[in-house]
Amino acid sequence: MADKNLFLVVGAYGDPATADEDYKTLKSGESAGDYEIVGAVVMNRDADGKVQVSEHDTGKVKRGAGMGAGAGVVVGLFAPPLLAATAIGAGVGAVIGHFRKRHEEKELGVDVEEYLPAGSSAVVAIVDDKWADKVEAALVKADKRISKAIDSGDYDEMQKAIEKSEAEVGNAAAT
């Protein structure tokens, strides 16, 4: 990914059903060849602040260390504190402080309280910059939308950390 200019695109919603509809529209546009998506998830945050991440391609809800690497990268770049709350393992732990600091300095990610407050949902996607406007426009039912440049090196670093963490957790569970 180091050769791409990546954008984080976020659509915020008042309810999960509307977020799911826009996610399906987003994936339909990708299938039609309108744009390419590096990774995308639907995130739902309940009234208590607990977050569920759903990769609808597989139809599985991901929680904790079982979160797929692609979903983990999207969540981590959207809001490193959410990744820290859902991830286990030294691989993520070694890199999360770096991303949390950058997030707090507004250099990376998006304000989770603004785009995913308790009781709401969001569609979060990573795309090449040439597709950012089209992907943002595809989220037609979103209450709010934002596109923000991310560093592809950060994407690569986060992906490696999450893959390492998943391997460590898998190895620990197998013993």
C-alpha positions in Angstrom: 0.0 0.0 0.0 3.0 2.3 0.4 2.6 3.5 -3.2 -1.0 4.7 -2.7 -2.5 7.9 -1.4 -5.2 6.7 0.9 -8.3 8.4 2.4 -10.5 7.4 5.3 -14.1 8.0 4.4 -16.7 8.0 7.2 -20.5 8.3 7.1 -22.4 8.7 10.4 -25.9 7.4 11.0 -28.5 7.5 13.7 -29.4 3.8 13.3 -27.8 0.5 12.1 -30.3 -0.3 9.4 -29.5 2.9 7.5 -25.8 2.3 7.8 -26.3 -1.2 6.5 -28.3 0.1 3.5 -25.5 2.6 2.6 -22.9 -0.1 3.1 -24.7 -2.3 0.6 -25.0 0.7 -1.8 -21.2 1.3 -1.3 -20.4 -2.3 -2.1 -22.7 -2.3 -5.1 -20.9 0.6 -6.6 -17.6 -1.2 -6.1 -19.0 -4.3 -7.8 -20.2 -2.2 -10.7 -16.6 -0.9 -11.1 -17.4 2.7 -10.1 -14.5 2.7 -7.6 -12.3 0.4 -5.5 -12.4 0.0 -1.8 -9.3 -1.1 0.2 -11.4 -1.9 3.3 -14.8 -1.1 4.7 -16.8 -1.9 7.8 -20.0 -0.9 9.5 -19.6 0.0 13.1 -22.5 0.1 15.6 -22.1 1.6 19.1 -24.7 0.8 21.7 -26.0 3.2 24.3 -23.3 1.9 26.8 -20.6 2.8 24.3 -19.7 -0.8 23.3 -18.8 -1.2 19.6 -19.6 -4.0 17.2 -17.7 -4.1 13.9 -19.4 -5.9 11.0 -17.7 -6.9 7.8 -20.8 -7.6 5.7 -18.9 -9.4 3.0 -18.5 -12.4 5.4 -21.6 -11.8 7.3 -19.7 -12.2 10.5 -19.7 -9.7 13.4 -16.1 -9.3 14.7 -15.2 -8.7 18.3 -11.9 -8.6 20.1 -8.9 -10.4 18.7 -11.0 -12.3 16.2 -11.5 -9.1 14.2 -10.1 -9.6 10.7 -6.9 -7.8 9.7 -8.7 -5.6 7.2 -11.4 -4.7 9.6 -8.9 -4.0 12.3 -6.9 -1.6 10.1 -10.1 0.3 9.2 -11.1 0.6 12.9 -7.6 1.5 14.0 -7.2 4.3 11.5 -10.7 5.6 12.2 -10.2 5.7 16.0 -7.1 4.0 17.6 -8.8 4.0 21.0 -11.6 1.8 19.6 -9.0 -0.7 18.3 -7.2 -0.7 21.7 -10.5 -1.4 23.3 -11.2 -4.4 21.0 -7.8 -5.8 20.3 -5.6 -8.2 22.2 -2.0 -9.1 21.7 1.5 -7.6 21.8 1.5 -6.8 18.1 -1.2 -4.2 18.4 -0.1 -3.1 21.8 3.4 -2.2 20.5 2.0 0.2 17.9 -1.2 1.5 19.4 0.5 4.2 21.5 1.9 5.7 18.4 -1.5 5.8 16.7 -3.3 7.1 19.8 -0.9 10.0 20.1 -1.3 10.9 16.4 -5.0 10.6 16.7 -5.1 12.9 19.7 -3.0 15.4 17.8 -5.7 15.3 15.0 -3.1 14.0 12.5 -4.8 10.7 12.1 -8.3 9.4 12.3 -11.6 11.0 13.0 -13.2 12.1 16.3 -15.1 9.0 17.4 -17.5 11.0 19.6 -18.5 13.1 16.7 -18.9 10.3 14.1 -19.8 7.4 16.3 -21.4 8.6 19.5 -23.2 6.1 21.8 -26.4 4.8 20.1 -25.2 5.4 16.5 -23.6 3.7 13.5 -21.0 4.5 10.9 -19.7 3.2 7.6 -15.9 3.5 7.6 -13.9 2.9 4.4 -10.3 3.2 3.2 -10.0 4.1 -0.4 -7.3 5.4 -2.8 -7.6 9.2 -3.0 -8.9 9.0 -6.6 -12.1 7.3 -5.3 -12.6 9.4 -2.1 -15.2 11.8 -3.6 -17.2 9.0 -5.3 -17.2 6.8 -2.1 -18.2 9.7 0.1 -21.0 10.5 -2.4 -22.2 6.9 -2.3 -23.0 7.3 1.4 -26.2 9.1 0.5 -28.2 8.4 3.7 -25.4 9.5 6.1 -26.2 12.3 8.6 -22.6 13.4 8.3 -19.7 12.5 5.9 -16.0 13.2 6.0 -13.0 12.2 3.9 -9.5 12.5 5.4 -6.1 11.7 4.0 -4.1 9.0 5.8 -0.5 8.0 5.5 -0.2 4.7 3.6 2.9 3.9 5.8 0.6 4.1 8.8 -1.8 1.8 7.0 1.0 -0.7 6.4 2.3 -0.5 9.9 -1.2 -1.0 11.4 -1.9 -3.9 9.2 1.3 -5.7 10.1 0.7 -5.1 13.8 -2.8 -6.5 13.6 -1.8 -9.5 11.6 1.0 -10.2 14.2 -1.5 -9.8 17.0 -3.9 -12.2 15.5 -1.2 -14.8 15.0 -0.1 -14.4 18.6 -3.6 -14.8 19.9 -4.2 -17.8 17.6 -1.0 -19.5 18.8 -1.9 -18.9 22.4 -5.4 -20.3 21.9 -3.9 -23.4 20.2 -1.7 -24.3 23.3 
